[in-house]
Amino acid sequence: MGTLEPLVDGGKYREPYEPVFQTYRVPLDAWRKANPSFETAAVSRIAFVLGDGPGKVMLDDIGFGGS
């Protein structure tokens, strides 16, 4: 049994699911290179804006730090 199965088991979701674990890094320093007035230290929060498509997304262990 996978680690997410207890959360989605028991007919909670109509469509089949498959966890795909991936790590994405957002290079904030690259943003500063593109816009020298961008202050990476001033970033205090981030927002994920997802479309209204048929898929579902689970996010876990979100964080950010220095380069």
C-alpha positions in Angstrom: 0.0 0.0 0.0 1.4 3.4 -1.0 1.7 6.3 1.5 -1.2 8.2 -0.2 -3.6 5.3 -0.5 -5.2 5.7 2.9 -6.1 9.3 1.9 -7.7 8.4 -1.4 -9.0 4.9 -0.8 -12.6 3.8 -0.3 -14.2 5.4 -3.4 -13.3 8.9 -2.4 -12.4 9.7 -6.0 -14.2 8.5 -9.1 -11.2 8.5 -11.4 -8.1 6.3 -10.9 -5.1 8.0 -9.5 -1.4 7.6 -9.8 1.1 9.6 -7.6 3.9 11.1 -9.6 6.5 12.5 -7.2 8.6 15.3 -8.7 10.7 18.1 -7.3 10.7 21.5 -8.9 13.0 24.3 -8.1 12.3 27.9 -8.9 15.6 29.8 -9.2 14.8 33.1 -7.6 18.3 34.3 -8.3 17.6 34.0 -12.1 14.6 36.3 -11.6 17.0 38.9 -10.0 19.3 38.6 -13.0 16.4 39.3 -15.3 15.2 42.2 -13.1 17.9 43.6 -10.8 15.3 45.4 -8.6 13.7 42.0 -7.7 14.6 41.3 -4.0 14.6 37.6 -3.3 14.8 38.2 0.4 11.5 40.1 0.2 9.6 37.0 -0.9 7.5 36.0 2.0 4.8 33.8 0.3 4.0 32.1 -2.9 0.8 31.2 -4.6 -0.1 28.3 -6.9 -2.8 29.2 -9.4 -4.2 26.1 -11.1 -6.6 25.9 -14.0 -10.0 24.4 -13.8 -9.1 21.3 -15.8 -10.2 17.8 -14.9 -6.9 16.9 -13.0 -6.1 17.0 -9.3 -2.8 18.1 -7.7 -1.5 17.3 -4.3 1.3 19.5 -3.0 3.5 18.6 -0.1 6.7 19.9 1.6 6.7 23.3 0.0 9.6 25.5 0.9 12.1 28.0 -0.5 15.5 29.1 0.4 18.8 30.6 -0.8 20.8 29.4 -3.8 
